[in-house]
Amino acid sequence: ALIGSKIAKAYGVGADYHHAVMRAYWEQAMPIDDRGVLLDLAENVGLARTTFDQNLDDPAFKMAIAADVSHAHRLKLHTMPSIIINRQHVLHGMQPPQDLEALFAELVVTTTVA
């Protein structure tokens, strides 16, 4: 699915592909590590199935993912999702809404005072 996201972005449908993969996984419990599922999702967002399939094996896209993973490790990001706010605050994993609201309120006060 990660390589697919790079392919979709390269073809201008990155956001559509991302939403399709998230819906497939979270709402339909589809196995997004299954090549056939990814090919169907790619086709549904307008990508040519054969081109997408060939690109899944392209070393350039695999290297792009490896670079992203290395970058995440350098930033000490080890969970999905991880959110970095103002290059200072790191949120690891899903956060309860009240914790996010408290952090954003604190950031607004800090930014306003500074």
N, C-alpha and C positions, 0 to 999 in steps of 0.2 A: 504494500500500500504506500510506503514511503517513496519508493522509486516511482510509482505511478503518479504521486503528487508532483514530482519534479517534471515528469513527462507532460502532465496536464498543464503545468505552469508554462512550460516551454511552448505549448501550443495555444496558450491564451485562455484556457478554461480551468485554471488552477482552483479558483474559488468554487466553481460548480462541482468539480471532481471531489474536492474536500468535503463539501456538504453531502454529496452522494455517498461517499465512504462513511461519513459519520452516521448518516441515517441508516445505512445498511447495517452497520455494526450495532449501534445503540438502540435503534427502533425495531429492526428486523432480525437481530441476532445472526446476521450472515457472517460467514468466515472470511474476513478480509485478507487472510493470508492465502486464500485460494485463487489461483491465477484466473480460472474461469469466471469467478465472481468479479474480479477486477476488470476483466475484459468486458463483461456485461455493463459494469458501471461506467467505464470509459466510453463505450459505445453510446450509452444513454445520455451522456453529456456532449456528444457530438464528435468524439474522436474516432478516427478510423481504426477499427478493431485490429487489422493486420499490422498497421504502423505501430499502434500501442504495444501489441504483443512483441514485435521485434525490438522495440525500445526498452522493454523490461529487461532484456539481456545486454543492453548497451553498457559497456564499461564506464563510459563518461557519466551516465546517470548514477551508477553504483558508486563512483568516486565522489560525486556531489553529496550523496547521502553520508558517506564516510567522513567527508569534511564537516558536514553539519554535526555529526555525532562527536567528532573531535572537538569542535567548537563548544558544544554543550558540556563536554567533560572539563574543558578549560574554565568554563563559567561555574563549574560544580553543580550543574543541573542534572539531576538523576531521576526525576519523576516526570510523568505526563499528567496533566499539563504543568508546566512551570511558567510563571509570569514574572517578568522583571519590570519594575516600575521606577522611573526616574534613575535608572542605572544604580539604584541603591537598595531597593526592597525586592526580595525574591520570595515568591509564593510557590511552595511545592505542593503539587497535587490539588485536588478539589478543595475549595474552602467554603465553609458555611457563609451564607449571605451576610449575616450579622458581622462576621470577622472582616469581610471585604468592606462593608459600609464603615466600620470603625477605622480601618486603615485609610480609606479614601478621605474620611472626615479629618483624620490626623494630617494627611498630606495637604489638604486644602488649608488648614490652619497654619501649618508650617510654611507653605508657599506664600500665603497671604502676609504672614508676619515678616518673613525674610525679605 
